[in-house]
Amino acid sequence: MKVDFYRHNIDDADIRRLVETIHTPFITTGLVVAEFEQRFAAYLDVAGAVGVMSCTQAGFLALKYWHIGPGDEVIVPAMTFLASATMAAHTGATPVFVDVDPKTGLIDPSAVEAAINSRTRAIVAVHLYGQLADMRALRAIADRHGIRLLEDSAHCIEGVRDGVTPGSLGDAACFSFYATKNITCGEGGAIASNDVDLIAGTRLLRLHGMDKGAAERYTKTYQHWDMIMLGYKANMTDLQASMLLGQLERIEALLERREEIAQTYERQFRQIGVEFPIVSDGRSARHVFTIWTDADHRDRVLRELQGDGIGVAVNYRAVPTLRYFVETYGFRRGQFPIAESIGDRTITLPLYPSLREEQIAQVLDSVERAWQPPVGP
Ligand SMILES: *Cc1c(COP(=O)(O)O)cnc(C)c1O
């Protein structure tokens, strides 16, 4: 492979911090997680954050905190990673898909409005590829109907749109530190919110509903703990948090480099007529750079890029077209035409700070070659 699809940015200082943490007595949830939570909330400028095992768990715990479950409906965009829907399905609620904007791939507020009924309890807004969804419109809809607004912010820690940042307008936002995300510890996630009760409640839910964490139970004089509610086992460990602290400090510089690369891609693709989702205004977290071919050529272009040694992915095929959703909910093709079309046309290119100039040039050359004979409508 000439150009890996993804390379993480864990550096020697991060590794030293991880090793130091391994030498502490309790390597589960402790002071390092607490420090990360504090710094993450400060970066986002929200009231609090809770470290968990994954974004999927983070979203699930927020929905559980709101007592969403069987008989309830949760609105989810059809163009996203499947976890935006499974975090709702795991509660027993029914995911109700809505179509997306054809220029950005983001959840379409008018489609959300049309899907709301008396069973609707929440909207999952996905900040697809790093660009925030239209949070002001979605907040107004959620308020008008008295329902919750959960941000699936797995792609977007650093974004801004209309002055809105992740976690600031949603009732809660969930984040991912999975292996390919902008900052990563292999697996990990967080909940962030301005609702301090939700922060306290999901903190209980992430660890068995126990009112004292391991750090408090072991490091101070012994205290009896109690179980307040039926919780889960989803707590982030100090090992995970120790890898994230340094990356969070470097997060702006890492974004700056991805922004540069994304702009290089965009400049070149505009010239040769390659379509890509637009970043309308504000700042994208630039998590994923995807190009949109046409449905007849996508798999050929994808194979040619791979043949040239370029790592590629598909983010994503429309979720309701995946077999589980077809078999469980009876979705048919044609129900979400825009999301399905994007899902049939999309190819994700490498986008990470350690990409070298000659690798960027290789990606551009390879796309340009694969684009002949002309691909497009
Ligand atoms: C990666 C991702 C998730 C899931 O994150 P995990 O931490 O792996 O649970 C959820 N939603 C979107 C949009 C993602 O890209």
The ligand as a Gaussian input file, in Angstrom:
#p B3LYP/6-31G(d) Opt

LIG

0 1
 C      -17.675000       5.703000      14.368000
 C      -19.096000       6.161000      14.415000
 C      -19.956000       5.776000      15.446000
 C      -19.616000       4.721000      16.436000
 O      -18.534000       5.016000      17.223000
 P      -18.011000       3.882000      18.215000
 O      -17.108000       4.640000      19.135000
 O      -17.290000       2.879000      17.368000
 O      -19.189000       3.302000      18.897000
 C      -21.205000       6.344000      15.503000
 N      -21.626000       7.209000      14.584000
 C      -20.846000       7.583000      13.548000
 C      -21.374000       8.590000      12.575000
 C      -19.563000       7.054000      13.425000
 O      -18.799000       7.375000      12.380000

